[in-house]
Amino acid sequence: MKTLKISTLKVNPILLAPMVDVTDLPYRLLCKEQGAGIVYTEMLHVEAIKHGEKKVHDKMRFDDKERPIGIQITFSELNTLKEIIPRLKDYDLVDINCGCPSHLTIDHGSGVCLMNSPEKVASAIKLLKKSGIKIVTLKIRLGFKKNNAVEFAKAVEKAGADAITVHGRLGNQGRSTPADWKEIEKVKKAVKIPVIGNGDVVDGKNAERLLEFCDGIMIARGAIGDPGIFHRINNYLKTKKEEKFDFVNNIKLFKKYLGYCEEYNLKDVNKIKYIGPDFIKGIKGASKLRAEFTKLKTFEEIRHFIEQF
């Protein structure tokens, strides 16, 4: 199996994507144990980091067991980015989000809007590098509303980016639109730095296909409620044998996740209820069980419910 090389890092090429309300410390640690090569905090706006509320502090927490770990940020103003750089230096890499299509990021001129401002993003890369951030990467889409991924990738490579993750959709395209891997391949052919593919990888065979022309793969939606996907993909790449999803094992992983939530004092019931139903799948009556799960109100109720399996 190939190794992903990003500057001084050499890692397993199957990565966990940054995901809002999903990739907190307990979940990242679980995915790391299952075989994720790099894990990332959820996307944080530099303004939120600057104002430093407790909720943001919790999102920035990590354990050395997670290394290498990246923090993903997005921004609209370079001056604010400059102010918070000292808060970024404990991480192994900084990833700039130029792909989030949420209304909140678009309203702030950040996320996927940055695809329209390659010069601004290039300035951010240079600022981070000049300030002592050794590894700077980006996560992009094919474009905001028009495909400019190749031109954008060339611009950020020239500015000093160490790697690019390309999500194979435009900013105005949702899950119903298949990820365009051919466009990801065009980016790979256009630059010399590592290119990581993202979009519609749900099993080992898909991962193997994308790795034919990408240096690595980033798993997002497929990893929600299924951290074992990293083990299964890594095992397939080594043995060419596709393992089936195992409900019993998945519940064991959910119990471990709850244990980490308690250990790190990150028992956010709303977040657990957001991700929890995705663990309950692959068996008869799963939809009824998920409905029951959503009615739970406390961490203790959630733990008791899961212990019954």
C-alpha positions as CSV (number, residue, x, y, z in Angstrom):
1,M,0.0,0.0,0.0
2,K,1.3,3.4,-0.9
3,T,2.4,6.0,1.6
4,L,1.2,9.6,1.5
5,K,4.1,12.1,1.8
6,I,3.2,15.7,2.7
7,S,6.3,17.7,3.4
8,T,8.0,15.9,6.3
9,L,5.0,13.7,7.1
10,K,4.7,10.1,5.9
11,V,1.4,8.6,6.7
12,N,-1.3,6.1,5.7
13,P,-3.1,7.7,2.7
14,I,-6.6,7.2,4.1
15,L,-7.6,10.4,5.9
16,L,-10.5,11.5,8.1
17,A,-12.2,14.7,6.7
18,P,-12.9,17.7,9.0
19,M,-16.6,17.6,9.6
20,V,-18.7,20.1,11.7
21,D,-20.3,18.6,14.7
22,V,-18.6,15.2,14.0
23,T,-14.8,15.3,14.3
24,D,-14.3,16.2,17.9
25,L,-11.5,14.7,20.0
26,P,-13.3,11.4,20.9
27,Y,-14.4,10.7,17.4
28,R,-11.0,11.6,15.9
29,L,-9.3,9.3,18.3
30,L,-11.6,6.5,17.5
31,C,-11.0,6.9,13.7
32,K,-7.2,7.2,14.3
33,E,-7.3,3.8,16.1
34,Q,-9.2,2.3,13.2
35,G,-6.5,3.4,10.7
36,A,-7.0,7.0,9.7
37,G,-3.6,8.4,8.6
38,I,-4.4,12.1,9.5
39,V,-7.3,13.5,11.5
40,Y,-8.5,17.1,11.6
41,T,-10.5,19.3,13.9
42,E,-13.8,20.5,12.5
43,M,-13.6,23.7,10.5
44,L,-13.2,26.8,12.6
45,H,-13.5,30.4,11.4
46,V,-10.5,32.5,12.5
47,E,-13.0,35.0,14.0
48,A,-14.3,32.3,16.3
49,I,-10.8,31.3,17.3
50,K,-10.0,35.0,18.0
51,H,-12.9,35.4,20.4
52,G,-12.0,32.1,22.1
53,E,-15.3,30.9,23.6
54,K,-15.2,27.7,25.6
55,K,-17.1,25.8,22.9
56,V,-14.4,26.8,20.4
57,H,-11.7,25.8,22.9
58,D,-13.3,22.3,23.2
59,K,-13.3,22.0,19.4
60,M,-9.5,22.8,19.4
61,R,-8.5,20.3,22.0
62,F,-6.6,17.3,21.0
63,D,-4.6,14.4,22.5
64,D,-1.0,13.6,21.4
65,K,-2.4,10.1,20.5
66,E,-4.1,11.7,17.5
67,R,-0.9,12.9,15.9
68,P,-0.4,13.8,13.1
69,I,-3.4,16.1,13.6
70,G,-4.4,19.1,11.5
71,I,-6.5,22.1,12.4
72,Q,-8.9,23.2,9.7
73,I,-9.6,26.9,9.5
74,T,-11.4,29.3,7.1
75,F,-11.1,33.1,7.0
76,S,-12.3,36.2,5.3
77,E,-9.8,38.8,6.6
78,L,-6.1,38.3,6.6
79,N,-5.6,40.6,9.6
80,T,-7.6,38.3,11.8
81,L,-5.8,35.2,10.5
82,K,-2.5,36.9,11.4
83,E,-3.7,37.5,15.0
84,I,-4.6,33.9,15.7
85,I,-1.5,32.2,14.2
86,P,0.0,31.5,17.6
87,R,-3.0,29.3,18.4
88,L,-2.2,27.1,15.4
89,K,1.4,26.2,16.1
90,D,0.7,23.1,18.3
91,Y,-0.8,21.2,15.4
92,D,1.1,19.2,12.8
93,L,-0.5,21.0,9.9
94,V,-2.9,23.8,9.1
95,D,-5.6,23.2,6.5
96,I,-7.4,26.1,4.9
97,N,-11.0,25.3,4.0
98,C,-11.9,26.7,0.6
99,G,-14.8,24.4,0.0
100,C,-17.5,24.6,2.7
101,P,-20.8,25.6,0.9
102,S,-22.8,26.4,4.0
103,H,-24.8,29.7,4.1
104,L,-22.8,30.8,7.1
105,T,-19.5,30.6,5.4
106,I,-20.8,32.1,2.2
107,D,-22.3,35.1,4.1
108,H,-18.9,35.7,5.7
109,G,-17.1,35.4,2.4
110,S,-15.2,32.4,3.6
111,G,-15.4,28.6,2.8
112,V,-16.1,28.0,-0.9
113,C,-16.2,31.7,-1.6
114,L,-12.4,31.7,-1.3
115,M,-12.4,29.7,-4.6
116,N,-13.1,33.1,-6.2
117,S,-10.1,34.7,-4.5
118,P,-6.9,32.7,-5.3
119,E,-4.8,35.8,-4.6
120,K,-6.1,36.2,-1.1
121,V,-5.6,32.5,-0.4
122,A,-2.1,32.6,-1.7
123,S,-1.4,35.6,0.6
124,A,-2.8,33.5,3.5
125,I,-0.4,30.6,2.7
126,K,2.6,32.9,2.5
127,L,1.6,34.5,5.8
128,L,1.3,31.2,7.6
129,K,4.6,29.9,6.2
130,K,6.4,33.2,7.1
131,S,5.0,32.9,10.7
132,G,6.5,29.5,11.3
133,I,3.7,27.1,10.2
134,K,5.6,24.3,8.5
135,I,2.9,22.5,6.7
136,V,0.0,24.3,5.1
137,T,-2.6,22.4,3.0
138,L,-6.0,23.2,1.5
139,K,-9.3,21.6,1.0
140,I,-11.1,22.9,-2.1
141,R,-14.1,22.1,-4.3
142,L,-14.0,22.2,-8.1
143,G,-15.1,25.9,-7.8
144,F,-17.8,28.0,-6.4
145,K,-20.3,28.0,-9.3
146,K,-17.8,27.6,-12.1
147,N,-15.0,25.1,-12.3
148,N,-11.6,26.8,-11.7
149,A,-9.9,24.0,-9.7
150,V,-6.9,23.6,-11.9
151,E,-6.1,27.4,-12.0
152,F,-6.7,27.7,-8.3
153,A,-4.5,24.6,-7.5
154,K,-1.6,26.1,-9.6
155,A,-1.9,29.4,-7.8
156,V,-1.8,27.9,-4.3
157,E,1.0,25.5,-5.2
158,K,3.1,28.5,-6.4
159,A,2.3,30.2,-3.0
160,G,3.8,27.3,-1.1
161,A,0.9,24.9,-0.3
162,D,2.2,21.5,0.7
163,A,-0.9,19.5,-0.5
164,I,-4.4,20.0,-1.8
165,T,-7.6,17.9,-1.1
166,V,-10.1,18.2,-3.9
167,H,-13.8,17.5,-3.3
168,G,-15.2,16.6,-6.7
169,R,-18.2,18.9,-6.7
170,L,-18.9,22.6,-7.2
171,G,-20.0,24.7,-4.3
172,N,-23.6,24.7,-5.5
173,Q,-23.8,20.9,-6.0
174,G,-25.0,18.6,-3.2
175,R,-24.8,14.9,-2.5
176,S,-27.2,14.0,-5.3
177,T,-24.6,15.1,-7.8
178,P,-21.9,12.4,-8.2
179,A,-18.4,13.5,-7.4
180,D,-16.4,14.1,-10.6
181,W,-13.2,12.1,-10.2
182,K,-12.1,13.1,-13.7
183,E,-11.9,16.7,-12.6
184,I,-9.9,15.6,-9.6
185,E,-7.5,13.8,-11.9
186,K,-7.0,17.0,-14.0
187,V,-5.9,18.8,-10.8
188,K,-3.4,16.0,-10.0
189,K,-1.9,16.2,-13.5
190,A,-1.6,20.0,-13.2
191,V,0.5,20.2,-10.0
192,K,3.4,18.5,-8.5
193,I,2.4,18.6,-4.8
194,P,0.3,15.8,-3.4
195,V,-3.4,15.7,-4.3
196,I,-5.9,14.0,-2.1
197,G,-9.3,12.9,-3.6
198,N,-12.6,13.4,-1.7
199,G,-16.1,12.4,-2.6
200,D,-18.2,9.2,-2.8
201,V,-15.6,6.8,-1.4
202,V,-17.5,4.3,0.6
203,D,-15.5,1.0,0.3
204,G,-12.2,-0.5,-0.5
205,K,-12.8,-0.9,-4.2
206,N,-13.7,2.8,-4.6
207,A,-10.6,3.8,-2.6
208,E,-8.4,1.7,-4.8
209,R,-9.8,3.3,-7.9
210,L,-9.2,6.8,-6.6
211,L,-5.7,5.9,-5.5
212,E,-4.8,5.0,-9.0
213,F,-4.3,8.7,-9.7
214,C,-4.5,10.4,-6.3
215,D,-1.8,10.4,-3.6
216,G,-4.4,10.0,-0.8
217,I,-8.1,9.8,0.0
218,M,-10.2,11.8,2.4
219,I,-13.3,10.1,3.9
220,A,-16.1,12.3,5.0
221,R,-19.7,11.1,4.9
222,G,-18.8,7.5,4.8
223,A,-17.0,7.8,8.2
224,I,-20.0,9.3,10.0
225,G,-21.2,6.7,12.4
226,D,-18.9,4.1,10.9
227,P,-15.3,4.7,12.1
228,G,-14.6,1.1,11.1
229,I,-14.5,2.1,7.4
230,F,-10.8,3.0,7.8
231,H,-10.0,-0.5,9.0
232,R,-12.0,-2.1,6.2
233,I,-10.5,0.1,3.5
234,N,-6.9,-0.4,4.7
235,N,-7.5,-4.1,5.0
236,Y,-8.9,-4.2,1.4
237,L,-5.9,-2.4,0.0
238,K,-3.6,-5.0,1.6
239,T,-5.6,-8.1,0.9
240,K,-8.1,-7.3,-1.9
241,K,-10.8,-8.8,0.3
242,E,-13.9,-6.6,1.0
243,E,-15.1,-6.9,4.6
244,K,-18.8,-6.4,5.3
245,F,-20.1,-3.8,7.7
246,D,-20.4,-5.4,11.1
247,F,-23.3,-4.0,13.3
248,V,-22.0,-5.6,16.5
249,N,-18.5,-4.2,16.1
250,N,-20.0,-0.8,15.2
251,I,-21.9,-0.7,18.5
252,K,-18.7,-1.6,20.3
253,L,-17.1,1.3,18.7
254,F,-20.0,3.6,19.7
255,K,-19.6,2.4,23.3
256,K,-15.9,3.3,23.1
257,Y,-16.7,6.7,21.6
258,L,-19.0,7.3,24.6
259,G,-16.2,6.3,26.9
260,Y,-13.9,8.8,25.3
261,C,-16.6,11.5,25.6
262,E,-16.6,10.8,29.3
263,E,-12.9,10.5,29.7
264,Y,-12.2,13.9,28.1
265,N,-15.3,15.6,29.6
266,L,-16.8,16.3,26.2
267,K,-20.3,14.9,26.9
268,D,-22.2,17.1,24.5
269,V,-25.5,15.4,24.3
270,N,-26.7,17.3,21.2
271,K,-23.6,16.3,19.3
272,I,-23.8,12.7,20.4
273,K,-27.5,12.6,19.4
274,Y,-26.5,14.1,16.0
275,I,-24.0,11.4,15.2
276,G,-25.4,8.5,17.2
277,P,-28.2,7.4,14.8
278,D,-25.6,6.8,12.1
279,F,-24.1,4.1,14.3
280,I,-27.4,2.2,14.3
281,K,-27.8,0.7,10.9
282,G,-27.4,-2.6,9.0
283,I,-29.9,-4.6,11.1
284,K,-33.7,-5.2,10.9
285,G,-35.6,-2.6,12.8
286,A,-32.8,0.0,12.7
287,S,-35.1,2.9,11.8
288,K,-37.3,2.2,14.9
289,L,-34.2,2.1,17.1
290,R,-32.9,5.3,15.6
291,A,-36.3,7.0,16.3
292,E,-36.1,5.8,19.9
293,F,-32.5,7.1,20.2
294,T,-33.5,10.6,19.2
295,K,-35.9,10.8,22.1
296,L,-33.1,10.3,24.7
297,K,-32.3,13.4,26.8
298,T,-29.2,12.7,28.9
299,F,-25.7,11.1,28.5
300,E,-26.8,8.4,31.0
301,E,-29.9,7.6,29.0
302,I,-27.8,7.3,25.8
303,R,-25.3,5.0,27.5
304,H,-28.0,2.8,29.0
305,F,-29.7,2.6,25.6
306,I,-26.5,1.5,23.9
307,E,-25.6,-1.0,26.6
308,Q,-28.7,-3.0,25.8
309,F,-27.3,-4.1,22.5
